[in-house]
Amino acid sequence: MKQNETDIKFMALALEEARAAMGRKEVPIGAVVVSDGTVIGRGHNLKESSDDPTAHAEIVAIKEAAKQQKSWRLAEATIYVTLEPCLMCMGAIIQARLCRVVFASFDPKAGACGSLYDVSNDPRLNHSVEVASGISDSESKALLQGFFSELRQRKKKEK
């Protein structure tokens, strides 16, 4: 897919969020919600630190955006996320009526935008979402691979 400057710019912000997650020993996934060229929500994984299985980067960013907009309807907004959203996150994206999802790397184990499932354009649902993928893919993969490599090494030392 052809990458445009706007997508690269906002994906860089999502990657900053992913690095913030890694700094907290969270899986490095980050997201930003953008409307009219302005970031209205940011988030990174907080599952470990909050003991909350729903604290995915996308959910955190969508909640912040909805609060900032004073509306759960984010119909003009795009979410940029460093890893393909899972089913739960795609459910939230559809419920929030986001118009577009831009993600860096595919997730063959949990992805719901084409890898394992594709609910972005399911005609049985009340909303469809435009999807773009592969934006800053190598940077996202490097963060994830580095994190899991370090985690495996740490676990090996603990044994």
N, C-alpha and C positions, 0 to 999 in steps of 0.2 A: 504494500500500500504506500502511496505517495504521502510523505510527511509534510505538513505545513508548519510554518513558523509559530503560529498560535498554539497548535497542539504540542509542539516541542517545548515552548515556553512554559505552559501550564503543567506538562508532565515533569519538567524539572522541579516544579514546586511539590508535586506528588512524591518525587524521589527524595526531596528534603524531608518530607514527612516520614518516608520509609527509613531514612537514616536516623531520625529522631526515635523511631520505634526500636531500631537496633541498639541505640544508646541506652534504652531501657530494658534490654535483653528480651525484647518482643520480636516476633517474626517481622522482618522489615517490609511491611506493606504500608503504603501511604496513599492518601486520596485528597483531592481538592474539588470543590463544587464551584463552578464559575457561571456567572450570569452577566450578560452585557460587558464582557471583558474584565469583570471584577470578581475576585475570589470572595465567595460568601460563606464558605465552609471549608474547614480543614480537619483532617483526622489521620491517625495512624493506629495500628493495632494496639489494643490495650487489654487483650484477653488475660494475659498472665498477671499483670499488675492490678487489675480490677476484679479478678476472679469472675469475669462475666463472659460467657460464651458468645454473646451477641456483640461484643465490643470490637467488631471488625472496623478497619479504616473507613470503609464506605459508610457504615451505619453512623459512626462518630461524625463524619463530615456532613452527611445528610441531616442529622439532628441539628448540628450547628447552623447549617444553611436555613433550615425551616424556622429555627428560632430567630435568626437574623432577619429573615423576610417576613416574620410573623404570619406564616402560612405553610401548611404542609404541601401545597401545590407548588412544585418547582418546575413548571412546564417549559420555561425558557432556558433552563440550566443544563449544563454539561458536567458530568463527573469524569475526572481524570484519575485513574487508579493504576498502580504499578503491577498488579496481577489481576488476571481475569476474575471478575466477581463470581462468587459461589451462588447457589440457589437462594439462600437467605438474603444476600445482598441484592441480587437481581429482583427478588420480591419487593424489597424496600425501594429500589430504583423505580420499579413499575408503580408501586403505590404512591410514590412522590411525584410521579408523572414527569420524571426527567426526560428530556428529549434526546439525549445522546450520552453514550458511554465510550470513553477512549481509554484503552488499557495497553500496557506495555507487553507483558508476557502472558502466553496461554498457560492455563493450569489444567493439565490432563487428568488430574485426580479429583478436581472439584469444580472446574469451570462451568459456568452456565450461560456462556455467550458463544458456544460453538464447540468447545472441547468435549465435555461429558454430556451436557445438555445445551439447548439453545432456546431460552425463553424470551429472548429479546424481541422476537417477531412471531410469537406463537399466536395464531389467529383465534385461539380459544380464550385469550386474555383480553381485558378491556383496554390495554394500552400497548403500544409497541415502541421500541427504542432503537434509534440508529446506533450502530456499533462501528468503531474503528479500532484496529489492533496493530501491534508491532511498534508503536511509538516509543523510542528509547528502550527497546527490548533488551539490548546487550547490557545496559546499565542495571536494569531491574534484575536480570538473571544473575549478574555478578554479585549484587547485594545478597540475594537469596542463597546462592551457592556458597558465598563466604560465610554467611550466618550459620548455615547447616553444617558446613565443614568444621567450623569452630565449635559448634555444639557437640558434634560427634567426638572431636578431640577431647573436649572437656569431660564428657561422659566416660571416655576410655581411661582418662587419668583418675577418675573417681573409683574405678573398679579395683 
